[in-house]
Amino acid sequence: MPERGTIIEARGLTKTYRNGPTEVRALRDVDFAARRGEFVVVLGPSGSGKSTFLNILGGIDSASSGSVLFDGQDITRFGEKALTRYRRDHVGFVFQFYNLVPSLTALENVALVTEIAARPMRPEEALDIVGLSGRHGHFPAQLSGGEQQRVAIARAIAKRPDLLFCDEPTGALDSATGVLVLDALVEANRTTGATTLIITHNATIQQIADRTLRFADGHIVDEIANATRKRPGDLSW
Ligand SMILES: Nc1ncnc2c1ncn2[C@@H]1O[C@H](COP(=O)(O)OP(=O)(O)OP(=O)(O)O)[C@@H](O)[C@H]1O
């Protein structure tokens, strides 16, 4: 039985990529569970399996073996249609590069998602949460990198996802701008209650999390629960 409050759980998760004769074991027998609303930072060296882990949990990559239970249902057994619905209704993704549509305003970029979501918030509300109320009509080229990333976060949360998965969201940003993006993620987590996982190479960021996972060589080698969480504004790197 899953622990009470668990929203996503991986059991014995394994992923092997085959490129011709060579095999890369990206994940080896990973067990993990996260509670609703939890804020988790994922650390680990390059190639240790962090992105593969997040992508499989989010239904954009497939497992070689093991299971991923979302709200008790094994998504590794879903067909294409159910997997698309899972991603569309329950998962918000944020990547290092913002992937906004250049010819659409901030508001229109967010509205693209709210138009197809099952229970969206208004695009204006999503932009408010990330602190961009004054930027609705701006095109991506008129926004700084950090502002573009906050539009990407607004787009990810506007569908009210249960899960918010962020792969290196501050990787391309300087520290002051990175702090604003982390503030937006903390606020998004607080107001939507989405379980939030953030991959980063910056170990300082773990201080804002409820829990830190450390990957090495396809395993979770360490898990630390934080008794207290710092605010992003109190970090410096
Ligand atoms: N599509 C793929 N085809 C083949 N090998 C892959 C593929 N995706 C990832 N890998 C390999 O799987 C291993 C884990 O990669 P992954 O991207 O999950 O690591 P990571 O910890 O996220 O690294 P980084 O911090 O550099 O993003 C690496 O050896 C990588 O080269």
Ligand as a Chemical Component Dictionary entry (heavy atoms), coordinates in Angstrom:
data_LIG
# 
_chem_comp.id                   LIG 
_chem_comp.type                 NON-POLYMER 
_chem_comp.pdbx_formal_charge   0 
_chem_comp.three_letter_code    LIG 
# 
loop_
_chem_comp_atom.comp_id 
_chem_comp_atom.atom_id 
_chem_comp_atom.alt_atom_id 
_chem_comp_atom.type_symbol 
_chem_comp_atom.charge 
_chem_comp_atom.model_Cartn_x 
_chem_comp_atom.model_Cartn_y 
_chem_comp_atom.model_Cartn_z 
_chem_comp_atom.pdbx_ordinal 
LIG N1  N1  N 0 18.023 9.130  -25.370 1  
LIG C1  C1  C 0 19.152 8.586  -24.894 2  
LIG N2  N2  N 0 19.839 7.666  -25.614 3  
LIG C2  C2  C 0 20.954 7.087  -25.132 4  
LIG N3  N3  N 0 21.501 7.386  -23.918 5  
LIG C3  C3  C 0 20.882 8.305  -23.174 6  
LIG C4  C4  C 0 19.688 8.957  -23.616 7  
LIG N4  N4  N 0 19.286 9.830  -22.639 8  
LIG C5  C5  C 0 20.200 9.730  -21.648 9  
LIG N5  N5  N 0 21.154 8.815  -21.962 10 
LIG C6  C6  C 0 22.285 8.419  -21.100 11 
LIG O1  O1  O 0 21.770 8.019  -19.840 12 
LIG C7  C7  C 0 22.635 8.457  -18.791 13 
LIG C8  C8  C 0 21.837 9.341  -17.825 14 
LIG O2  O2  O 0 21.483 10.550 -18.487 15 
LIG P1  P1  P 0 20.630 11.714 -17.807 16 
LIG O3  O3  O 0 20.431 12.766 -18.841 17 
LIG O4  O4  O 0 19.435 11.138 -17.162 18 
LIG O5  O5  O 0 21.631 12.241 -16.677 19 
LIG P2  P2  P 0 21.595 13.600 -15.856 20 
LIG O6  O6  O 0 21.985 13.248 -14.472 21 
LIG O7  O7  O 0 20.303 14.267 -16.077 22 
LIG O8  O8  O 0 22.749 14.434 -16.559 23 
LIG P3  P3  P 0 22.886 16.042 -16.768 24 
LIG O9  O9  O 0 23.062 16.601 -15.389 25 
LIG O10 O10 O 0 24.121 16.178 -17.609 26 
LIG O11 O11 O 0 21.642 16.502 -17.446 27 
LIG C9  C9  C 0 23.782 9.187  -19.465 28 
LIG O12 O12 O 0 24.852 8.270  -19.593 29 
LIG C10 C10 C 0 23.227 9.561  -20.809 30 
LIG O13 O13 O 0 24.239 9.667  -21.767 31 
# 
loop_
_chem_comp_bond.comp_id 
_chem_comp_bond.atom_id_1 
_chem_comp_bond.atom_id_2 
_chem_comp_bond.value_order 
_chem_comp_bond.pdbx_ordinal 
LIG N1  C1  SING 1  
LIG C1  N2  SING 2  
LIG C1  C4  DOUB 3  
LIG N2  C2  DOUB 4  
LIG C2  N3  SING 5  
LIG N3  C3  DOUB 6  
LIG C3  C4  SING 7  
LIG C3  N5  SING 8  
LIG C4  N4  SING 9  
LIG N4  C5  DOUB 10 
LIG C5  N5  SING 11 
LIG N5  C6  SING 12 
LIG C6  O1  SING 13 
LIG C6  C10 SING 14 
LIG O1  C7  SING 15 
LIG C7  C8  SING 16 
LIG C7  C9  SING 17 
LIG C8  O2  SING 18 
LIG O2  P1  SING 19 
LIG P1  O3  DOUB 20 
LIG P1  O4  SING 21 
LIG P1  O5  SING 22 
LIG O5  P2  SING 23 
LIG P2  O6  DOUB 24 
LIG P2  O7  SING 25 
LIG P2  O8  SING 26 
LIG O8  P3  SING 27 
LIG P3  O9  DOUB 28 
LIG P3  O10 SING 29 
LIG P3  O11 SING 30 
LIG C9  O12 SING 31 
LIG C9  C10 SING 32 
LIG C10 O13 SING 33 
# 
